[in-house]
C-alpha cells in the first residue's frame, strides 16, 4: 500500500480527527493491514483566514516545509487537514514533490454523486470568501448556500473561540440557530467545510444533516492508498 502524508496543525485537533477517520475507514484485521501514515502537525503554519483577509502572513513557506518533510518521510501523496489552506495550493504546487488530494474537489464530487441539489456551507470566513467550494460545487451541478454575515460570524467564532481554544463549555447556540434558519430556506445538508467543524459538531452536540468533508477526504485517501474502505458516509437513493 501507499503511504499517506497528513499536513496538519491547522488546527491540531483537526489533524487528529482526520487520522482517526482514516483508521476507522480502513478494513483491517491487525496493525499491519492498516495504512502507513506520516503526520506533520505543524502549528507554526500562520492562520490561513487572516492571510486571506489581508491581516496575516502567508502560510505557504511553512506549508512547503511540511510538504518537504512528508515527502522525505516516504509519503506517496498528501492530504491537508484544513479546507482554507487549499486556497494556497496553486502557489505551493510548483514546490510539491508528491501529489495532493483536494478535500474541496472530493467533497464536491461526493455531493454530486449523492444527488444533493442544494447544500449549505459551514466554514471559516476565509474559505467562504475564496469561493473554492462555490466554484467546485457549481461545476458539479450543486447549488451552495452561504451563511449570511451573522451566521458566518457565529460559525467562525465557534471555530476560533470554541474548538481552537479547547473550550468545551462554549455556547454554540448561535450556530444551531444558523443551521435551523438555513434548513428552513431549503438547504438539504450542510458541508462541514472546515476541518474543525466536525470537531465542533461533536463537542457541542449540534443537530443537522451534515456532510463531513473530513470523512470524505479520509475515505478518498484510504482508497488512494490501496486499502479497502469501510464506508461511513451516507448513501442516498
Secondary structure, DSSP 8 states (H G I E B T S, - for coil): ---EEEEE-TTHHHHHHHHHHHHHTB--SSGGGS--EEEEE-TTS--HHHHHTTSS--SHHHHHHHHHHHHHTT-SEEEES-SGGGGGHHHHGGG-SSEEE-HHHHHHHHHHHTT-SEEEEE--HHHHHHTHHHHHHHHTT-EEEE--HHHHHHHHHIIIIIITTT-TT---HHHHHHHHHHHHTT--EEEE-STTHHHHHHHHT--S-EEEHHHHHHHHHHHHHT--B---S----
